[in-house]
């Protein structure tokens, strides 16, 4: 399921109005705007299952090192989650550059969770079951929001599903440069884990050099020490995003299909155990 992470432009159907439905049933989604920043509209792409509401929701945040990426990168994951009965909502957030930093991206993520809860009735969502699904840099945004780093005390996700997440960032030079002088420990998930957080499931390559295993181990250790629930699923011999190409873990991905499928199954099982997916 490499399309879960890399650009899935083919899945983005040209849309004429908002909210608007895409043509093909499995690709059908609505576009809504959850936030305006200056002249930029930040969209939420709502993948709704058919049937009775309200349902649990999951907000999906893509990776890309905080400087690249798009919501479409998580569309395939959103489709899988919708098939399991969740309202899946990939969202756009500000990318770091001349003006924005990861602090702005985190503020956007927190606003996305708040928007889902505020619009729960129209979205068909249970506002008490709003999960976060984060990939790589998106994993940092989900985890930081879930561990109490949202501005003004806003609530983050009620459950966290993290795939190759960036977690141990207090001493990371790249992250520090993107923050432009802000203290990275303020939003580094491993620095926040001791305060506790929501139930968490992690999918992690054992040979990941971009978001190393030690970060996931530290996060789970901190959450468990605080009395929380954290399930860490490690895939030995695989790198970032479960790639088999250990020599290049930044772009030339060769995702192991069996591990990828198993990672999806592990997240689905965790969601079911936590009451987000109905028993069949």
N, C-alpha and C positions, 0 to 999 in steps of 0.2 A: 504494500500500500504506500509506495513512494509518493504518490500523488497527494497523500495526506500532508506532506511537508513541502514539496517543491511546487513551483508555480503550476496551477491548474487552470490556466486561462481558458481552456476549452470548455470548462464547466461553467464559466460565467457567461450566461446568456444575455444578449443586449436587451435592456429593459427600458420601457418608455415612461413609466410613471412610478410613484412611490406612495404606498406599497404596491408592488407589481409581482405577478407570478411568472416564473420561468416556464418554458413550454413543456419540457419533459417531466414526467411525474417524479422520478427519483431525484431530479435536479431542481425541483420546484422550491423556491424560497421567496420571501418577501424582503424588500429593502426598506428599512426605516432609518431615520436619523436619531441617534440617541444624544447627540451633543453638537453644538457649534463652537468652534474656537476661531475667533476673528472671522475670516472669510471661508474657513474650512468646515465642511460638514463631515462628521464622523458617523459612518453607517454601521448599522447592525443588520446582519443577513439572517433572517428568521426561517429556520427549517422546522415546520410544524408537522407532527404526526396527525393522522386522522383519528377521530374518536373522541371519547369523553375527556373533558377538562375539569379541573386544573391538573396539570402534569408537572413533574419536576423539570427543571431547566438546566442547561449547561452553557456557560459563556466560554467561547473558544478564543484563545490568543495565540497567534502564530509566532514562529521564531524569526531569525534573521539578524541576530547580534544587535538588536535595538536600532539598527540603521537601515535595514532592508526588510522585505517581506510584504505580504498582503493577506487579507482575510481568506482569499481563495485557497491559500495553502492549507487551510484546515477544512475545506468543504467536504472532502471525502470522509474525514472523521465525523463531521456533522451528519452526513448521510447515515453512517453506521449508528450513531447515537439516536437519530430520529427513528430508525428501524426498531430500536429497542424501546421506543415509546417516550423519549424525552424531547422537549423543545430545545433544539440545538441552535445556538446563536453565535456564529463567528462575528467578531467586531474589528473595526479599523481603529488603530491608535496612532498617535503622533510618533514618527520616527525621529531618532536623534540626528542632529545636524547643526546648522549654524545657530538656530535658536532653541530648538527643543532638546531635552535631555531625557534619560530614563525616568526622572522624576515626573515629567509631563506625561510620559506613557503610563506610569503608575496611576496618576490622577485620572487619566482617561479610563483605565481599567476599572478603577473604583467607581467612576461615574456610570460605567456600563452596568455593573452589578446593581447600583442604585436605580438605574433606569428600568431594568428588568423587574425589580420588585415594585417600583412605583406604577408600572404598567402591567402588573400581573394579570389583572382581569381581562384586558384586551388581548394579551398574549396567550391566555389560557395556561398560565403558569401558577404553581404553588409557590408563593413568596418565601416560604420557610424551607424550600428545597431548591436552592439555586447553586449549582456546582460550578467550579472553574476547571477548564481543561487547558493546560499550557504546554507548549512545545519549546524547548531550548530557552531563548530569551523570554518567550511568553510564559514559560514555567516560573521564571523569577517574578514576573508581574502577578501571576495568580498566587504564588506562594507569599509574596510580600503583602498583597491585599488580604490574604487569609490569615496572616500572622499579625494583623493590627497596624500595618503601616499606611493605611489609607488616610489622606488628609481629613482633618476635622472629625476623626473618629468614625467615619463611615464604615459600614459593614462590608466585608469582603465575601468570598464564597463560603457556603455551608459545607462543602466537600471539595477536595482538591485532587485532580487527576493530572499527573505530571509526566511528560515524556521527554527523556534526556534533558532535564531541567538545569538551568544555570542557577546555582544555589549558594556557592561559597565565593562571595564576591568582595568581601571587605578588603582583601589585598590584591585584587585583580587590577592590573595597570590599564587595560583597555576600558574597563567599566569606569575606573576613576577618571580617565580622560573624558569620557562621554559625559560625566556628571559635572565637569567644569568647576571643580573646587568643592562640590558638596561631599559630605562624608558618606562613603559607600556603605558603611556599616548600618546606616539608618534604614536601608532597604535591602540589605543582604539577608536572604532567608535564614542562613545558618546562624547569623547573629541574633535573629529574632525567635528562633525555635523554642528557646527556654520558656517563653511566656505561654506556650501552648497554642494549639490551633485546631482546625476542623479535621475530621477523618481524611487521611491522605493515602493515595496509592501512587507508586512511582514505577515507571518502566525505564530501565537504565542499562546501557552497554557496559560490560566490565572493563573494556579497553578504551573507553571514551576519553580522548585527550582534550576536547573542547569544554565539556562540562563533566569533569571527572567524578568517578564513583564516590570518592571521599565526601563530596558535598551532599549526595543523597544519603549516605550513611550518617553524616552529622545531623542532617535535618531529621531523619527518622529517630535517631538517638535522642535528640532534644525533645521531640514531640512525645515520645514514649516516656521519657523521664518526667515530663509534665503531666502524665496521666492520659495522654492521647493515643490515638490509633494511627499507625503508619505501616503500610505494607510495601516493602521494597522488593521488586522483581528484577533480578540481575541476570543478564545474558552474557555468559563468559565468552571471551574471544571476539566480541563485537564492539564497534565503536559508536560514534555519535549517530543518533537516529537509527541505531542497530545496523549500521553499515558493516559489510565484510571487508571493505577497502580501508584498511587501517593506515595506509600511507597518505591518504588524502581524505580527511574527515570534514572538510569544509564545503566541498562542491561536487566531487565525483562520487556520489553515493551509490553503493551496491547493497541495498537493504536486504537482509536475510528474510525471505518470505515466510518461513516457518516461525521465526522469532517474532516477526511483525504480526502475524496472525495470532500467535500466542499472547503477545502484549495486549492486543485488542480484547482477547478473551479474559485476560486477568483484570483489565479495567471493567469490563462488563460484569464479571463475577463480583467485584468489589462494590460496584454500583447496586447490584441486586442485593448483596448482603446488607447494604446501608439503607435499603428501602427506596432506591431511586428507579429500579426496574422491577416490574411486577413479575412474580414467579409464574412460570408457564404451566 
